[in-house]
Amino acid sequence: MLLGLCSDTHDNLGLARGAVDTFETVGVDAIVHCGDVVAPFTAAEFDVGIDFHAVYGNNDGEPALADAVGEFGIHHGESAHLTFDGVDLAVYHGTSEQLVDALIDCGEYDYVVRGHTHERTHEERNGTVHVNPGGLPFPGVDDTYHVATLDTESGEVRFHAVDP
């Protein structure tokens, strides 16, 4: 199964559309958004007939966001434990590095997928792979928005630059 991983779109419709275009081009089976979609109108960009999962980010203050996502996908609240083809993912925005470290170090997950820092990350620690697909470009962090794909069969994680 091929998963599309994204985070921190922050109401940038061009980047949200670009993320979806990338996911459609590579043929993902499901999309996991690690938070900071921000508003329902941005969430609607992900309503493309691909299974969609999202968690809250620290900028997701719009009360109707979870309901909007619920029209076409699943909003899991603060965090999620998702299983695809027997592969366990913890999904959390990442506002607390202490919690991110605890999720990685607990040994319960194959992958911990998070956002928040806007910095691409792909590292293995104690048998758990930590992935941050990146986010809205920040000076000094990344000049380009990226998403990632995760192949649950091979374990391959690939980053994809997104054009708005």
C-alpha positions, 0 to 999 in steps of 0.5 A: 500500500502506498501512503501519502504523508503531508503536513502544515498546509496552513490554508495555502490552497496552491500547496494543498492542490499541489500535494493532492496532484502529487499523490494522484500522480504517484497513485497513493491509496490513502493520505495522512495529514499531520495537522495544520490544515487550518480551515475547512476550505483547505480540507476540501482540497483533499476530497478527491476520492482517496481515503483521508486521515487527519489530526489536529495541529496547533493552528487548527482552531477552526471548530468546523474543521473536523466536521468538514474532514468528516464529510469525506475522510476521518478526523482523528482528533489530537492523534491517531494510531493507524494500521495499514497492511499490518504496519502501525503508524502513530500520527501526531502533529508534533507540538511536544517533542517530548511526546514525539520522542515517547512515541518513537521510543515506546516500541509500539509503532513501526512509524511515527509520522508528524509535522509542526517543525516544517522540516523534512525528517526521515530517521530510524531509532530503536526500530521505529521510523520517524517521518516528517514530510515537511511543511509550508516553506520557512526561511532557513528550514526549507525553501520548497514544500514537500510531501512524502510517500510511504510504501508499507510493503517495502518500507521505502519513504520518498520525499516529493517537492510540490509546485503550487 
